[in-house]
Amino acid sequence: MDFRLKIRAFEYGSKIPSKYTCEGEDVSPPIAWEDPPEGTESFVFIVDDPDAPSGTFTHWILWDIPKDKRFLEEGTQEGTPGRNDFGKIGYGGPCPPRGHGPHRYFFKLYAIDAPSLNLKKGSSRSNLEKAMKDHIIREAEYMGIYER
């Protein structure tokens, strides 16, 4: 068994459709995963851009996704959303500076050994990382590219 993440809207390493970016509907893509490791009690999702001019830019953090979930619908409202680096709660799609070249967007799913991280909606990524630090069982990752 291999804990894997899949985004049906685009192939790994390929262009993210504009629908899921600031130039489109700016909704989260449909996401699926399989074979979570034994002991998983919930999931955490983080999407970031390590190629941003100011350093890694967080586009989405989501936690307390129930352990029986294997799919997040497009534009999902599942789990508890945190504050992204746009200053908003929830998903903020790829939106690199025009002419900055292609950016990589990493979609990371963490299997957590706790049913809840006991964080409030709108918490920061640093608070999320502190809360999940000793609870990560395994991570699955998927990457897409976008440029404007």
Buried (B, 14 or more C-beta within 10 A) or exposed (E): EEBBBBBEBBEEEEBBBBBBBBEEBBBBBBBBBEEBEEEBBBBBBBBBBEBBEEEEBBBBBBBBBEBEBEEBEBBBEBBBBBBBBBEEBBBBBBBBEEEEEEBBBBBBBBBBBBEEBEBEEBBBBEBBEEBBEEBEBBEBBBBBBBBB
